[in-house]
Amino acid sequence: MIKVPSLNRAVQRRLSFNRHAGLHIFSTISFGAIFLIIYIFTTHALTSNLSFHPHVSNNQTIIIQHVKLTSYNLIRKTSNTTTQIVQETLLEDHDHNPLVPPIDHITKETINTLNESLLEFDILKSTTLTRRFKKRARDFFKDGCKVRFFMIWMSSYMRVFGDREFIAIDALFKSNPDSCLMILSNTMDSTYGFQILKPVIDRGYRVQAIAPDLEFLFKNTPAQSWLDHIKKGKRNPGKIPLGQNISNLIRLAVLYKFGGVYIDTDFIVLKDFSSLRNSIGAQSVSLSGNWTRLNNAVLIFDKNHSLLYKFIEEFASTFNGDKWGYNGPYLVSRVVEREATKPEVNFRVLPQKAFYPVDWTRIGDFFTAPVNQVHRRWIEAKVDQLNKWTYGVHLWNKQSRRLMIEEGSIMARLISQYCVICNAK
């Protein structure tokens, strides 16, 4: 009778000890996990910030070594006649959509989501650097350019300006050596970005990345009120990444302010653009030859062109952030369809072969090596056709970014023919 309670107390003490021990272990594990997460975020934040401070060079050097664009190692023959893209980066998933991170890596998923939020915040933020945009842009253009080209690069820190984008710059100056290229970008307007562009700059070509000032670009246009509403939360930005839609608007605004040519970073220029004025390219045509859809991957307009103002007006008044393409290709299509019959609107729609000689559903054919003599002759005929009729090729990066450029393919032949850096080696 006396020992039973004693035994119960001993058991209770052991159970109590076990509970406390388990609690301590759980607390230790939880603390360790929290510490690891904080460490990852802190390290990532520091690494991201290093890219924007010229006085910090060690981390930048490591990154640049991995993304240094000796891009003409892109094509390599292997034993089974396939090819490999030699270029790799520290961030193996740099071509992923920032909102579609690797499903097997929860840390990257978390970081990508954070970076997308930071990116969208940075797009709207006015800084000392962005407020200098107007002066820097005018200084860049003051010596005159045969053609003013513009590109836009908006991406989270998890994506790098890679070989595909560098080829677009390289090919542009092959065919337009006396032109200027401005890249509107926060991330490329840095020591990191300058190092990527340096091989082109060192050869005397005029290219510069400049962080855009949205307040200046949108001022005195309908885009100004749209931006104010977005900033104040009075307009729903929608499910589509805000950067994508702002890119659609910036290309219209920068052409309206300066005039020139806008091209996407996955567009390979094949010809001199100086003869083109106030033009949009047809993406698709009907059997009768009439265009059925236009695209905004290439836009060529004079400064203050009335159609550009109509585009901006349409963007601000009908904005829908939940439908892909609604504020981009579909926007220019519906405005042109509405305005085309008005005699005061001076512009033209170029045929499909000008900018979009291959549909996005068939872009893979341009990356494939010949499998027999018939295929080889088809590739040769297609390249001849492109050289004769096409101003440039849109690569539909969303569909082609994972494709490898195979030796002897259309893309391999175009790169070897329309590049500056590779021919200098």
C-alpha positions as CSV (number, residue, x, y, z in Angstrom):
1,M,0.0,0.0,0.0
2,I,2.9,2.3,0.8
3,K,5.0,1.4,-2.2
4,V,2.4,1.9,-4.9
5,P,2.1,5.7,-4.4
6,S,5.9,5.8,-4.3
7,L,6.1,3.9,-7.5
8,N,3.4,6.2,-9.1
9,R,5.4,9.2,-8.0
10,A,8.6,7.8,-9.6
11,V,6.8,7.1,-12.8
12,Q,5.2,10.5,-12.8
13,R,8.6,12.1,-12.2
14,R,10.0,10.1,-15.2
15,L,7.1,11.1,-17.3
16,S,7.4,14.7,-16.3
17,F,11.1,14.6,-17.1
18,N,10.4,13.1,-20.5
19,R,7.9,15.7,-21.2
20,H,10.3,18.5,-20.3
21,A,13.1,16.8,-22.2
22,G,10.8,16.5,-25.3
23,L,9.8,20.1,-24.9
24,H,13.5,21.2,-24.7
25,I,14.3,19.2,-27.8
26,F,11.4,20.6,-29.7
27,S,12.3,24.1,-28.6
28,T,15.9,23.6,-29.7
29,I,14.8,22.2,-33.1
30,S,12.3,25.0,-33.6
31,F,14.9,27.7,-32.6
32,G,17.4,26.1,-35.0
33,A,14.9,26.1,-37.9
34,I,14.0,29.8,-37.2
35,F,17.7,30.7,-37.1
36,L,18.3,28.9,-40.4
37,I,15.4,30.7,-42.1
38,I,16.6,34.1,-40.8
39,Y,20.1,33.2,-42.0
40,I,18.9,32.3,-45.5
41,F,16.9,35.5,-45.8
42,T,19.6,37.7,-44.4
43,T,22.3,36.1,-46.6
44,H,20.1,36.5,-49.7
45,A,19.2,40.1,-48.9
46,L,22.9,40.9,-48.4
47,T,23.8,39.2,-51.7
48,S,21.1,41.0,-53.6
49,N,22.1,44.3,-52.2
50,L,25.7,43.8,-53.1
51,S,24.8,44.0,-56.7
52,F,23.9,47.6,-56.4
53,H,26.9,49.0,-54.5
54,P,30.0,49.6,-56.6
55,H,32.2,49.6,-53.6
56,V,31.5,46.0,-52.9
57,S,33.2,43.8,-55.4
58,N,33.9,40.3,-54.0
59,N,30.4,38.9,-54.3
60,Q,29.9,40.7,-57.6
61,T,33.0,39.0,-59.0
62,I,31.8,35.6,-58.1
63,I,28.4,36.2,-59.8
64,I,29.9,37.8,-62.9
65,Q,32.3,34.9,-63.3
66,H,29.3,32.6,-63.6
67,V,27.3,34.7,-65.9
68,K,30.2,36.1,-68.0
69,L,28.9,36.0,-71.5
70,T,31.3,34.1,-73.7
71,S,28.0,33.1,-75.3
72,Y,29.4,31.6,-78.4
73,N,30.2,28.5,-76.4
74,L,26.4,28.1,-76.6
75,I,26.6,25.4,-79.2
76,R,28.6,22.2,-78.7
77,K,28.4,19.0,-80.7
78,T,28.1,15.8,-78.7
79,S,28.4,12.2,-79.6
80,N,24.7,11.8,-80.2
81,T,24.4,15.0,-82.3
82,T,22.5,16.8,-79.6
83,T,23.8,20.0,-78.1
84,Q,24.3,21.5,-74.7
85,I,24.1,25.0,-73.5
86,V,27.4,25.4,-71.7
87,Q,26.5,28.6,-70.0
88,E,25.3,28.0,-66.5
89,T,24.8,30.3,-63.5
90,L,24.9,30.0,-59.8
91,L,21.1,30.3,-59.9
92,E,20.2,27.3,-62.0
93,D,16.6,28.3,-62.3
94,H,17.3,31.9,-63.6
95,D,14.9,31.3,-66.6
96,H,12.0,30.4,-64.4
97,N,9.1,32.8,-64.2
98,P,9.6,34.4,-60.7
99,L,6.1,33.3,-59.7
100,V,6.7,29.6,-60.8
101,P,9.6,28.5,-58.6
102,P,11.0,24.9,-58.4
103,I,8.4,22.8,-56.7
104,D,11.0,20.6,-55.0
105,H,12.8,23.4,-53.2
106,I,10.7,25.2,-50.5
107,T,13.5,27.6,-49.7
108,K,13.8,28.8,-53.3
109,E,10.0,29.0,-53.4
110,T,9.9,31.3,-50.4
111,I,12.8,33.5,-51.7
112,N,11.3,33.8,-55.1
113,T,8.0,34.9,-53.7
114,L,9.8,37.5,-51.5
115,N,11.9,38.7,-54.5
116,E,8.8,39.1,-56.7
117,S,7.2,41.3,-54.0
118,L,10.5,43.3,-53.7
119,L,10.6,43.7,-57.5
120,E,7.1,45.1,-57.7
121,F,7.9,47.5,-54.8
122,D,11.1,48.6,-56.6
123,I,9.2,49.2,-59.8
124,L,7.0,51.8,-58.2
125,K,9.7,53.4,-55.9
126,S,11.3,56.7,-56.8
127,T,14.9,56.8,-55.9
128,T,17.9,59.2,-56.3
129,L,19.0,57.0,-59.3
130,T,15.6,56.9,-61.0
131,R,15.1,60.7,-60.6
132,R,18.2,61.2,-62.7
133,F,16.7,59.3,-65.6
134,K,15.7,62.3,-67.7
135,K,19.2,63.9,-67.6
136,R,21.0,60.6,-68.1
137,A,18.7,59.7,-71.1
138,R,19.3,63.0,-72.8
139,D,23.0,62.8,-72.2
140,F,23.1,59.3,-73.7
141,F,21.3,60.5,-76.8
142,K,22.9,63.9,-77.2
143,D,25.6,62.9,-79.7
144,G,23.0,61.5,-82.0
145,C,22.1,57.9,-83.0
146,K,21.2,56.5,-86.4
147,V,18.4,54.6,-84.6
148,R,17.3,54.8,-80.9
149,F,16.6,51.3,-79.6
150,F,15.0,50.5,-76.3
151,M,14.8,47.3,-74.3
152,I,13.3,46.6,-70.9
153,W,14.6,44.2,-68.3
154,M,12.5,43.7,-65.2
155,S,13.2,40.7,-63.2
156,S,13.6,39.5,-59.6
157,Y,17.1,39.0,-58.3
158,M,16.8,35.3,-58.9
159,R,16.9,35.8,-62.7
160,V,20.1,37.0,-64.4
161,F,20.6,38.7,-67.8
162,G,21.7,35.6,-69.6
163,D,23.1,34.4,-73.0
164,R,19.8,34.6,-74.7
165,E,19.5,38.3,-73.9
166,F,23.1,39.0,-74.7
167,I,22.7,37.5,-78.1
168,A,19.9,40.0,-78.8
169,I,22.2,42.9,-78.0
170,D,25.0,41.4,-80.0
171,A,22.9,40.9,-83.1
172,L,21.4,44.4,-82.9
173,F,24.8,46.0,-83.2
174,K,25.9,43.7,-86.0
175,S,23.1,45.1,-88.2
176,N,22.9,48.6,-86.6
177,P,26.4,49.6,-85.6
178,D,25.7,53.3,-85.5
179,S,22.6,53.0,-83.3
180,C,22.2,53.4,-79.6
181,L,20.5,50.9,-77.2
182,M,19.0,52.0,-73.8
183,I,18.1,49.2,-71.5
184,L,15.5,50.4,-69.0
185,S,16.2,48.4,-65.9
186,N,16.8,48.8,-62.2
187,T,18.9,45.6,-61.8
188,M,21.0,46.2,-64.9
189,D,21.8,49.8,-63.9
190,S,24.5,48.6,-61.6
191,T,28.1,47.4,-61.5
192,Y,26.8,43.9,-62.2
193,G,25.0,45.1,-65.3
194,F,27.9,47.1,-66.6
195,Q,30.2,44.1,-66.4
196,I,27.7,42.1,-68.6
197,L,27.5,44.9,-71.2
198,K,31.3,45.7,-71.1
199,P,32.3,43.4,-74.0
200,V,30.0,45.4,-76.3
201,I,30.9,48.8,-74.8
202,D,34.6,48.0,-75.2
203,R,34.1,47.6,-78.9
204,G,32.7,51.1,-79.2
205,Y,29.0,50.4,-79.4
206,R,26.6,52.6,-77.5
207,V,24.6,50.7,-74.9
208,Q,23.6,51.7,-71.4
209,A,21.3,50.4,-68.7
210,I,19.3,53.2,-67.0
211,A,16.8,52.8,-64.1
212,P,13.6,54.3,-65.4
213,D,11.7,57.1,-63.7
214,L,8.0,56.2,-64.1
215,E,6.9,59.7,-62.9
216,F,8.8,61.3,-65.7
217,L,7.8,58.8,-68.4
218,F,4.1,58.8,-67.5
219,K,3.8,62.5,-66.9
220,N,1.2,64.4,-69.0
221,T,-0.2,61.1,-70.3
222,P,-3.2,58.9,-69.1
223,A,-0.6,56.6,-67.6
224,Q,0.1,59.2,-64.8
225,S,-3.3,58.7,-63.2
226,W,-3.2,55.0,-63.6
227,L,0.2,54.9,-61.7
228,D,-1.2,57.1,-59.0
229,H,-4.2,54.8,-58.5
230,I,-1.9,51.7,-58.4
231,K,0.3,53.3,-55.8
232,K,-2.6,54.3,-53.6
233,G,-4.3,51.0,-53.9
234,K,-7.3,52.4,-55.8
235,R,-6.6,50.1,-58.8
236,N,-6.4,46.3,-58.6
237,P,-3.1,45.2,-60.1
238,G,-4.5,41.7,-60.8
239,K,-3.0,38.3,-60.8
240,I,-0.5,38.9,-63.6
241,P,2.9,40.0,-62.3
242,L,2.8,43.8,-62.1
243,G,6.2,44.1,-63.7
244,Q,4.9,42.5,-66.8
245,N,2.1,45.0,-67.2
246,I,4.3,47.9,-66.3
247,S,6.7,46.8,-69.0
248,N,3.9,46.9,-71.5
249,L,3.2,50.5,-70.4
250,I,6.8,51.7,-70.2
251,R,7.6,50.7,-73.8
252,L,4.7,52.9,-75.0
253,A,5.7,55.8,-72.8
254,V,9.4,55.8,-73.6
255,L,8.6,55.8,-77.3
256,Y,6.1,58.6,-76.8
257,K,8.7,60.7,-75.0
258,F,11.8,59.9,-77.2
259,G,10.7,58.1,-80.3
260,G,12.6,55.1,-81.7
261,V,12.4,51.3,-81.7
262,Y,11.4,49.1,-78.9
263,I,12.3,45.4,-79.0
264,D,12.0,42.6,-76.6
265,T,15.1,41.0,-75.1
266,D,14.3,37.7,-77.0
267,F,14.3,39.4,-80.4
268,I,17.2,38.7,-82.8
269,V,17.7,41.7,-85.1
270,L,18.8,40.7,-88.7
271,K,18.6,44.0,-90.6
272,D,19.2,47.7,-90.5
273,F,16.1,49.3,-88.9
274,S,16.8,52.9,-90.1
275,S,14.3,52.7,-93.0
276,L,11.4,51.7,-90.7
277,R,9.0,54.3,-89.4
278,N,5.8,54.1,-87.4
279,S,5.3,50.4,-87.8
280,I,3.8,47.4,-86.0
281,G,4.3,43.8,-87.0
282,A,1.5,41.3,-87.7
283,Q,1.8,38.2,-85.5
284,S,-0.8,36.2,-87.4
285,V,-2.7,36.6,-90.7
286,S,-5.8,35.1,-92.3
287,L,-5.8,33.0,-95.4
288,S,-6.6,36.2,-97.3
289,G,-3.4,37.8,-96.0
290,N,-5.1,40.3,-93.6
291,W,-3.7,40.5,-90.1
292,T,-5.6,38.8,-87.3
293,R,-3.4,39.8,-84.4
294,L,-0.6,42.2,-83.8
295,N,2.2,42.1,-81.2
296,N,4.0,44.6,-79.1
297,A,7.4,42.8,-79.0
298,V,8.6,45.3,-81.7
299,L,7.3,48.8,-81.9
300,I,8.6,51.6,-84.1
301,F,7.3,55.1,-83.7
302,D,8.1,58.7,-83.9
303,K,8.1,60.9,-80.8
304,N,4.6,62.0,-79.7
305,H,2.9,59.8,-82.2
306,S,-0.9,59.9,-81.8
307,L,-1.3,56.2,-82.0
308,L,1.1,55.7,-79.0
309,Y,-1.1,58.1,-77.0
310,K,-4.1,56.0,-78.0
311,F,-2.3,52.9,-76.8
312,I,-1.5,54.6,-73.4
313,E,-5.1,55.8,-73.1
314,E,-6.4,52.4,-73.8
315,F,-4.1,50.9,-71.2
316,A,-5.2,53.3,-68.5
317,S,-8.9,53.1,-69.2
318,T,-9.3,49.4,-69.8
319,F,-6.6,47.9,-67.7
320,N,-7.1,44.3,-66.6
321,G,-4.4,42.7,-64.5
322,D,-6.0,39.2,-64.6
323,K,-5.8,38.4,-68.3
324,W,-2.5,37.6,-69.9
325,G,-1.8,39.7,-73.0
326,Y,-4.8,42.0,-72.5
327,N,-2.7,45.0,-71.8
328,G,0.0,44.1,-74.4
329,P,-0.5,42.3,-77.7
330,Y,-4.3,42.3,-77.5
331,L,-4.3,46.0,-76.6
332,V,-2.4,47.1,-79.7
333,S,-4.5,44.8,-81.8
334,R,-7.8,46.2,-80.7
335,V,-6.7,49.9,-80.8
336,V,-5.2,49.5,-84.3
337,E,-8.4,47.8,-85.5
338,R,-10.4,50.7,-84.2
339,E,-8.1,53.5,-85.4
340,A,-6.8,52.1,-88.7
341,T,-9.4,53.7,-90.9
342,K,-8.8,57.2,-89.6
343,P,-6.7,59.1,-92.2
344,E,-4.8,61.2,-89.6
345,V,-3.2,58.1,-88.1
346,N,0.1,57.7,-89.9
347,F,1.4,54.1,-89.5
348,R,1.6,50.8,-91.2
349,V,1.3,47.1,-90.3
350,L,4.2,45.1,-91.5
351,P,3.7,41.5,-92.8
352,Q,4.1,38.5,-90.5
353,K,7.5,37.7,-92.0
354,A,9.0,41.0,-90.9
355,F,9.2,40.2,-87.1
356,Y,7.3,37.0,-86.5
357,P,8.4,34.5,-89.3
358,V,7.7,31.6,-87.0
359,D,4.7,31.0,-84.8
360,W,5.2,30.4,-81.0
361,T,3.9,26.8,-81.6
362,R,6.7,26.1,-84.1
363,I,9.6,27.9,-82.6
364,G,11.2,24.6,-81.6
365,D,11.9,24.0,-85.4
366,F,14.4,26.8,-85.3
367,F,16.5,25.1,-82.6
368,T,16.6,21.6,-84.1
369,A,19.6,20.1,-85.9
370,P,19.1,18.6,-89.4
371,V,18.3,14.9,-89.2
372,N,18.7,14.2,-92.9
373,Q,19.5,15.8,-96.2
374,V,15.9,16.9,-96.8
375,H,15.8,18.6,-93.4
376,R,19.2,20.2,-94.1
377,R,17.9,21.7,-97.3
378,W,14.8,23.0,-95.6
379,I,17.0,24.7,-93.0
380,E,19.2,26.3,-95.6
381,A,16.1,27.5,-97.5
382,K,14.6,28.9,-94.4
383,V,17.8,30.8,-93.5
384,D,17.9,32.2,-97.0
385,Q,14.3,33.3,-96.6
386,L,15.0,35.0,-93.3
387,N,18.0,36.8,-94.7
388,K,15.9,38.1,-97.6
389,W,12.6,39.1,-96.0
390,T,12.9,39.3,-92.2
391,Y,14.0,42.2,-90.1
392,G,14.3,40.1,-87.0
393,V,13.1,36.9,-85.3
394,H,11.0,36.8,-82.1
395,L,12.1,33.7,-80.2
396,W,9.0,33.4,-78.0
397,N,11.1,33.0,-74.9
398,K,8.3,31.6,-72.8
399,Q,8.2,28.6,-75.1
400,S,11.9,28.4,-76.2
401,R,13.9,29.3,-73.2
402,R,14.5,25.7,-72.2
403,L,15.4,24.6,-75.8
404,M,19.1,23.9,-76.6
405,I,20.5,25.4,-79.7
406,E,21.6,22.4,-81.8
407,E,24.5,22.5,-84.2
408,G,23.4,23.2,-87.7
409,S,20.0,24.5,-86.6
410,I,18.5,27.7,-87.9
411,M,19.3,29.4,-84.6
412,A,22.9,28.2,-84.7
413,R,23.3,29.6,-88.2
414,L,21.7,32.9,-87.4
415,I,23.9,33.4,-84.3
416,S,27.1,32.7,-86.2
417,Q,26.0,35.1,-89.0
418,Y,24.6,37.9,-86.9
419,C,27.0,38.4,-84.0
420,V,29.7,40.8,-83.2
421,I,31.5,39.2,-80.2
422,C,31.8,35.7,-81.7
423,N,33.4,37.1,-85.0
424,A,35.9,39.0,-82.9
425,K,37.2,35.9,-81.2
